[in-house]
């Protein structure tokens, strides 16, 4: 069973988005529970086609883009069997999809057996690095000078980024990279995000461009409308590559 990684940053109250859950397809149907009226992503190694009956499609909004299914349940429902065909390998993946209060927005990444080793979920030691780095970054940005942490295993890391970057896919918020730190091969980048809309904005994983191991918002991912108090927050992004490199490779054009 894959372990859910939850980052706990004791310095301040934060909102944390869970790292992706990785599931290996091994002929047993993959169980997926959707939350109500919230989007959940299911990503496959290649582009896919979805086979589902009309009753399922009446209850779930499905967007299929470049191997990722964006699923939003309109109401609760019991398990429905959905067939997903890989357009490259022609193999079928079976999903048992339901929706209810127990569902969450944690993204799911489906891999095939020969990819499982390379794409397996992070280890316990990796999770500890996530927590340590995020807490360290939050303290470095917001703690009084006398309380700034000292950790010789953590060093400042070059962001290789511009003053603003296209972190939000729909440009609903301006993203300004602040600083980055590194421990072993794990990097945390602190980015200030400011709402540009005349309405409140909730930033979800589906709105973020780039591949991230974990995402933590301080103090919250719910932003007030532009110009009002609370229209900005700091997001801490965990990755293995420099923030600017991810932006250049995955988020340009």
C-alpha positions as semicolon CSV with decimal commas, in nm:
position;residue;x (nm);y (nm);z (nm)
1;X;0,000;0,000;0,000
2;X;0,131;0,344;-0,086
3;X;0,190;0,574;0,207
4;X;0,033;0,919;0,208
5;X;0,289;1,192;0,265
6;X;0,166;1,481;0,478
7;X;0,400;1,771;0,550
8;X;0,370;1,924;0,897
9;X;0,531;2,265;0,943
10;X;0,503;2,360;1,309
11;X;0,614;2,723;1,267
12;X;0,284;2,846;1,119
13;X;-0,051;2,705;1,014
14;X;-0,028;2,582;0,656
15;X;-0,236;2,418;0,389
16;X;-0,063;2,119;0,231
17;X;-0,137;1,944;-0,097
18;X;-0,046;1,577;-0,088
19;X;0,219;1,432;-0,312
20;X;0,092;1,212;-0,592
21;X;-0,006;0,856;-0,509
22;X;0,166;0,609;-0,741
23;X;-0,022;0,289;-0,827
24;X;0,120;-0,001;-1,029
25;X;-0,124;-0,163;-1,273
26;X;-0,110;-0,539;-1,210
27;X;-0,439;-0,662;-1,364
28;X;-0,639;-0,595;-1,046
29;X;-0,874;-0,298;-1,097
30;X;-0,739;0,023;-0,946
31;X;-0,975;0,171;-0,686
32;X;-1,026;0,548;-0,708
33;X;-1,262;0,746;-0,485
34;X;-1,352;1,094;-0,603
35;X;-1,449;1,383;-0,376
36;X;-1,772;1,565;-0,454
37;X;-1,740;1,876;-0,675
38;X;-1,360;1,877;-0,653
39;X;-1,119;1,778;-0,928
40;X;-0,895;1,471;-0,904
41;X;-0,622;1,389;-1,158
42;X;-0,531;1,039;-1,276
43;X;-0,219;1,027;-1,495
44;X;-0,102;0,744;-1,721
45;X;0,235;0,684;-1,894
46;X;0,089;0,758;-2,239
47;X;-0,215;0,917;-2,401
48;X;-0,531;0,718;-2,327
49;X;-0,889;0,668;-2,438
50;X;-1,169;0,624;-2,182
51;X;-1,449;0,372;-2,207
52;X;-1,742;0,449;-1,977
53;X;-2,119;0,424;-1,999
54;X;-2,348;0,726;-2,024
55;X;-2,463;0,693;-1,664
56;X;-2,103;0,742;-1,547
57;X;-2,054;1,038;-1,778
58;X;-2,373;1,195;-1,645
59;X;-2,227;1,187;-1,294
60;X;-1,864;1,278;-1,366
61;X;-1,707;1,556;-1,570
62;X;-1,415;1,397;-1,756
63;X;-1,138;1,590;-1,931
64;X;-0,873;1,378;-2,107
65;X;-0,551;1,565;-2,190
66;X;-0,209;1,420;-2,275
67;X;-0,247;1,107;-2,064
68;X;-0,410;1,278;-1,766
69;X;-0,776;1,240;-1,673
70;X;-0,929;1,530;-1,481
71;X;-1,230;1,386;-1,296
72;X;-1,494;1,583;-1,107
73;X;-1,789;1,401;-0,950
74;X;-2,120;1,586;-0,950
75;X;-2,272;1,363;-0,683
76;X;-2,192;1,057;-0,473
77;X;-2,218;0,718;-0,644
78;X;-2,119;0,355;-0,591
79;X;-1,833;0,182;-0,772
80;X;-1,844;0,200;-1,151
81;X;-1,605;0,008;-1,378
82;X;-1,418;0,225;-1,630
83;X;-1,184;0,096;-1,901
84;X;-0,882;0,307;-1,999
85;X;-0,692;0,211;-2,317
86;X;-0,327;0,308;-2,360
87;X;-0,302;0,439;-2,718
88;X;0,067;0,344;-2,745
89;X;0,071;-0,009;-2,599
90;X;-0,299;-0,085;-2,667
91;X;-0,323;-0,233;-2,317
92;X;-0,630;-0,185;-2,098
93;X;-0,627;-0,052;-1,743
94;X;-0,938;-0,111;-1,532
95;X;-1,051;0,151;-1,283
96;X;-1,313;0,103;-1,012
97;X;-1,433;0,460;-0,959
98;X;-1,670;0,577;-0,687
99;X;-1,747;0,915;-0,530
100;X;-1,826;1,016;-0,176
101;X;-1,727;1,207;0,136
102;X;-1,423;0,983;0,185
103;X;-1,273;1,094;-0,148
104;X;-0,981;1,336;-0,172
105;X;-0,804;1,541;-0,439
106;X;-0,472;1,357;-0,410
107;X;-0,351;1,300;-0,766
108;X;-0,296;0,940;-0,878
109;X;-0,015;0,833;-1,112
110;X;-0,062;0,494;-1,277
111;X;0,254;0,311;-1,382
112;X;0,316;-0,025;-1,546
113;X;0,514;-0,305;-1,372
114;X;0,839;-0,236;-1,559
115;X;0,823;0,128;-1,451
116;X;0,741;0,066;-1,088
117;X;1,097;0,076;-0,959
118;X;1,181;0,404;-1,131
119;X;0,853;0,569;-1,038
120;X;0,779;0,425;-0,695
121;X;0,649;0,642;-0,413
122;X;0,899;0,833;-0,204
123;X;1,065;0,658;0,089
124;X;1,028;0,749;0,455
125;X;1,366;0,923;0,448
126;X;1,250;1,125;0,150
127;X;0,937;1,229;0,336
128;X;1,149;1,344;0,630
129;X;1,353;1,560;0,392
130;X;1,033;1,717;0,261
131;X;0,921;1,810;0,611
132;X;1,265;1,929;0,719
133;X;1,316;2,145;0,411
134;X;0,971;2,302;0,420
135;X;0,999;2,386;0,790
136;X;1,350;2,525;0,735
137;X;1,235;2,744;0,444
138;X;0,937;2,879;0,640
139;X;1,163;2,970;0,932
140;X;1,421;3,135;0,708
141;X;1,151;3,356;0,555
142;X;0,940;3,442;0,857
143;X;1,118;3,367;1,187
144;X;1,293;3,643;1,388
145;X;1,668;3,666;1,329
146;X;1,744;3,517;1,670
147;X;1,540;3,208;1,582
148;X;1,679;3,145;1,234
149;X;1,774;2,777;1,198
150;X;2,125;2,644;1,146
151;X;2,157;2,317;0,957
152;X;2,486;2,237;0,782
153;X;2,311;1,972;0,570
154;X;2,090;2,237;0,405
155;X;2,235;2,490;0,161
156;X;2,087;2,772;-0,044
157;X;2,013;2,658;-0,398
158;X;2,012;2,866;-0,719
159;X;1,660;2,903;-0,856
160;X;1,766;2,983;-1,216
161;X;1,440;3,176;-1,241
162;X;1,303;3,507;-1,365
163;X;1,143;3,771;-1,141
164;X;0,802;3,626;-1,229
165;X;0,727;3,281;-1,367
166;X;0,418;3,114;-1,528
167;X;0,346;2,883;-1,233
168;X;-0,032;2,919;-1,266
169;X;-0,161;2,756;-1,583
170;X;-0,444;3,008;-1,623
171;X;-0,241;3,314;-1,515
172;X;-0,488;3,375;-1,234
173;X;-0,203;3,467;-1,000
174;X;0,142;3,623;-1,033
175;X;0,420;3,392;-0,912
176;X;0,740;3,547;-0,779
177;X;1,019;3,305;-0,678
178;X;1,173;3,409;-0,346
179;X;1,448;3,167;-0,240
180;X;1,536;2,799;-0,263
181;X;1,720;2,555;-0,038
182;X;1,853;2,206;-0,093
183;X;1,916;1,893;0,116
184;X;2,078;1,602;-0,067
185;X;1,896;1,587;-0,404
186;X;1,574;1,750;-0,278
187;X;1,501;2,120;-0,335
188;X;1,237;2,343;-0,176
189;X;1,151;2,668;-0,353
190;X;0,948;2,941;-0,185
191;X;0,725;3,131;-0,429
192;X;0,497;3,424;-0,354
193;X;0,165;3,394;-0,538
194;X;-0,072;3,692;-0,564
195;X;-0,429;3,673;-0,691
196;X;-0,492;3,874;-1,010
197;X;-0,868;3,814;-1,023
198;X;-1,155;4,031;-0,904
199;X;-1,288;3,724;-0,724
200;X;-1,140;3,499;-0,452
201;X;-0,910;3,224;-0,579
202;X;-0,842;2,875;-0,448
203;X;-0,518;2,733;-0,586
204;X;-0,532;2,357;-0,644
205;X;-0,269;2,118;-0,786
206;X;-0,452;2,126;-1,118
207;X;-0,368;2,497;-1,151
208;X;0,006;2,452;-1,100
209;X;0,239;2,399;-1,392
210;X;0,538;2,171;-1,337
211;X;0,614;1,842;-1,163
212;X;0,630;1,874;-0,783
213;X;0,685;1,617;-0,509
214;X;0,484;1,811;-0,252
215;X;0,318;2,151;-0,226
216;X;0,260;2,350;0,093
217;X;0,082;2,686;0,121
218;X;0,144;2,935;0,398
219;X;-0,091;3,040;0,547
220;X;-0,355;2,903;0,305
221;X;-0,431;2,824;-0,058
222;X;-0,750;3,033;-0,043
223;X;-0,666;3,385;-0,168
224;X;-0,883;3,694;-0,131
225;X;-0,970;3,895;-0,440
226;X;-0,699;4,118;-0,587
227;X;-0,609;4,417;-0,374
228;X;-0,774;4,287;-0,058
229;X;-0,590;4,166;0,254
230;X;-0,508;3,799;0,210
231;X;-0,476;3,813;-0,168
232;X;-0,133;3,646;-0,154
233;X;0,039;3,347;0,003
234;X;0,373;3,169;-0,011
235;X;0,384;2,827;-0,170
236;X;0,670;2,589;-0,090
237;X;0,740;2,354;-0,383
238;X;0,942;2,036;-0,336
239;X;1,127;1,909;-0,643
240;X;1,443;1,735;-0,760
241;X;1,528;2,000;-1,020
242;X;1,579;2,375;-0,993
243;X;1,257;2,578;-1,007
244;X;1,368;2,777;-1,312
245;X;1,466;2,459;-1,494
246;X;1,120;2,312;-1,439
247;X;0,960;2,634;-1,557
248;X;1,172;2,643;-1,872
249;X;1,122;2,278;-1,962
250;X;0,757;2,231;-1,866
251;X;0,586;2,568;-1,846
252;X;0,704;2,783;-2,137
253;X;0,475;2,832;-2,434
